[in-house]
Amino acid sequence: MRAAAKPLVECTGLMKTYAAGGFAAPRGTHVAAVGGINLAVAPGETLALVGESGCGKSTTGRLLLGLEPPSSGSVKFDWADLQALGERGLRALRKRMQIVFQDPYGSLNPRFSVRRTLAEPLRIHLKLSGSGLEKRIRELLESVGLESAHAGRYPHEFSGGQRQRIAIARAISVEPDFVVADEPVSALDISIQGQILRLLMELRRRLAMAMLFISHDLAVVRQVSDRVAVMYRGRLVELAATERIFEHPAHPYTRLLLESVLRPEPWRGGPDASVRAQTGGHAGLSMPAGCAFSARCPLAGSNCLDGSPPLREIYPGHYCACREAAATTNSI
Amino acid sequence: MTVLAATDNAVLVRVENLSVTLAGAVRAVDGIDFQIGHGECVALVGESGCGKTLTALSLLRSLPPGVEKIDCARMEFEGRRIDLMGRSDLRRLRGGQAAMVFQDPTTSFNPLFRIGDQLVETIRAHRKFSRAAATKLAMRCLGEAGLEEAARVFGSYPHQLSGGQRQRAFIAMALSTEPKLLIADEPTTALDVTVQRQIVDLLARLARQRGLSLLLITHNLAVVARLADRVLMMYAGQIVECSTVEELFSAPAHPYSRALIECLPSLERVHSRPPTIPGNVPRPGHWPTGCRFIDRCARAAGGCELPQRLKAIGHGGRLVRCHLAGGLKNRVGGGDESGG
């Protein structure tokens, strides 16, 4: 909920609904991709947003950047309400917030050379041109571990990891205060993932930028983030400092996620009973009346059907949206 | 030629000196030998472009466009020569005795037909079954794949199922022809963590119950650790290490295997600098003439510039393509020592 310092980005009651698509859905049905969340990112902080596919984490990232308008609720960036700003005001803010996408094949224009890709934001936002522009492009390429001689090349001439470096160079070119990194290493080979994580961590330190790190990979999240927010079906179910959430996960969904992580340890035994018990994904649009997780939850009781549980502080800085968890957390 | 021995069991699949050449005479797979025993799970592991998928597809001789030719000394399935098979025999093999499961369960089914109809069609293409008998078998397979509401799934279209359910249904279809070998190409990569684990456990259970041989193709070492008996580590078109899964994870022999295992992010350990392997995976056509890992290897020394052969280490049939192996400090750990 509240970050310790004055927040850089803050959203309140953030909600995004889409009309249910496809011929199978009845007309007028709406799906809440993001179902009303409050979240704040402090300057320089890395907040990880984790959850399964379709839980609304990418949509949240896009809403925080003002790339899409929320259905209700508000996003404030450095106290400015994105909704109230309008196009022109938003454009001025754009150079302070950037995004890195998962797929470095899709996120770069294949017909733009690296120089042109990097020059565009520099021209628009920093009004650079001529030798100043060239110099900045060289610096950028070097700061992400590419050779400045590569500026004339096109995306297809690079490997996946190198392309992700170009995408990062583009994002940091305007020295943003806030970057949304949406699964930035998921499409990369394991041996390359570490390189990109190192780069992100180093740049974050050097440029003191805040980051929303969207990922489904908990082991990666553990390495890079200061705090972790766990989403389930459009809602935040748990939020705490990274150390805290890995050592003392409170929400049954967070625990399920952590137990599900396959370990590269062949000597580990068979499946845990708790993991086996909770099969079943969530096809379809129907939301349970109460806690969205109650259908899969081992702790589910009758009061879980009584409306969506709110986030409550169960430990300083540790928030959990589960009525049953509070009773059991003390015992871990 | 070295022959990679299957452990104990009689051999189901034997591949000798397999090479795959892409258009423009670019080698993508370069002289692979391996065997798969009955009931054994062999994992082909490596990063993108190492040739693992092409190797597996060569087994069914169903290579994608862009492949110029396959060369091999021999490829056998139960003693029959796959490399010499005619079209009709191949068709019986594919999806029959050797079935395949793919990465993306959304595209592996035809979206326009119900799941059940696709299962029944598959069964009847491979076995002399009446429609009623095929339907019964399809329902049984869906149940065996852990789909509790088999009847509902049978009547559903692919888009009506979740990703995990679709992958289970596809596994059911693969099993319906009673294969002896299941080739699973990144079977969990497109799935969520909670579902990933269920699918891995399902494959392990089915392989055990049915005595199925499994050829698992993946880059995910955690999946390998849970499923495989033996691991073939591939790098730049070659096998660089062949070990049992315990050997690989407790004492990887090839510097690449070792570096890759050290790269895995851990839930318990936080690194100030995440471990990594410097440089990039070399693309087919750009392989170094000597050891192909030479540019990225922390231990590269004199002799590495020469082509490396697979050599035996220990007594259990372990093989490694590194002239320095055996002299390496064989422990994982060391954490942050790799620079980059």
Interface residues (C-beta under 8 A of the other chain):
Chain A: G22 A24 E52 S53 S159 G160 G161 Q162 D189 I190 S191 I192 Q193 G194 Q195 L197 R198 M201 H216 D217 L218 A219 V220 R222 Q223 F246 L256 L257 L258 S260 V261 L262 R263 P264 E265 P266 W267 R268 G270 P271 V275 R276 Q278 T279 G281 H282 A283
Chain B: E47 S48 G146 E148 H159 Q160 L161 S162 G163 G164 Q165 D192 V193 T194 V195 Q196 R197 Q198 V200 D201 H219 N220 L221 A222 V223 V224 A225 R226 A228 V245 E246 F249 S250 A259 L260 I261 C263 L264 P265 S266 L267 V270 H271 R273 P274 P275 T276 I277 P278 N280 V281 R283 R296 G340
